[in-house]
Amino acid sequence: MHTLDQLTAGQRATVTGIAGAGPVRRRIMDMGVVKGVEVEMVKASPLGDPVEYRVRGYSLSLRKSEARLIKIEV
């Protein structure tokens, strides 16, 4: 199983699910990260956290702890 935090710059993947429960899961889904959507890792900040992703044509920054909850298929 792969998770979103494992992508490298320029790599694309498709979301297969979101782990976790409660407000964090809901927040991720409200930002447009849902099953079947394509996500591209754009770049990481100088210290590696947060990471910028391209989702549905917009830029989204997530902490690695949040990205670890998102299951993907490369």
C-alpha positions as a printed Julia matrix, in Angstrom:
74×3 Matrix{Float64}:
   0.0    0.0     0.0
   1.32   3.43   -0.97
   0.44   6.72    0.64
   0.59  10.28   -0.69
   3.6   11.23    1.45
   5.74   8.73   -0.54
   5.49  10.61   -3.86
   8.49  12.47   -5.25
   8.4   15.79   -7.17
   6.6   15.44  -10.51
   5.09  12.04   -9.7
   1.35  11.51  -10.17
  -1.0    9.07   -8.49
  -4.69   8.29   -8.13
  -6.36   8.41   -4.71
  -7.79   5.01   -3.71
  -9.01   5.92   -0.22
  -8.57   8.0     2.9
  -7.75   6.46    6.27
  -8.64   7.95    9.61
 -11.9    9.34   10.84
 -13.5   12.48   12.14
 -12.65  16.08   11.33
  -9.25  15.43    9.7
 -10.74  12.99    7.17
 -13.66  15.33    6.47
 -11.28  18.3     5.99
  -9.17  16.36    3.47
 -12.29  15.35    1.53
 -13.66  18.92    1.64
 -10.44  20.08   -0.08
 -11.27  17.84   -3.06
  -9.09  14.86   -2.24
 -11.5   11.99   -2.79
 -11.33   8.49   -4.25
 -10.5    8.49   -7.97
  -8.97  11.98   -8.19
  -5.46  12.43   -9.64
  -2.83  14.12   -7.45
   0.62  15.38   -8.45
   3.41  16.12   -5.99
   4.81  19.55   -6.93
   7.46  20.3    -4.3
   8.32  20.13   -0.63
   9.21  23.1     1.55
  12.9   23.56    2.4
  12.54  21.57    5.63
  10.36  18.92    3.94
   7.05  19.74    5.58
   4.49  20.84    4.34
   4.35  19.49    0.79
   2.62  21.12   -2.18
   0.33  18.97   -4.34
  -1.69  19.78   -7.47
  -5.28  18.56   -7.12
  -8.08  19.35   -9.59
  -6.08  22.24  -11.06
  -5.22  24.02   -7.81
  -2.31  23.88   -5.36
  -2.84  22.25   -1.99
  -0.35  22.12    0.87
  -0.56  19.21    3.29
   1.49  18.17    6.27
   3.19  14.81    5.86
   1.07  13.46    8.72
  -2.07  14.31    6.72
  -0.63  12.99    3.43
   0.13   9.69    5.19
  -3.64   9.16    5.6
  -4.28   9.27    1.84
  -3.94   5.91    0.07
  -2.83   6.04   -3.55
  -2.12   3.95   -6.64
   0.89   5.09   -8.66
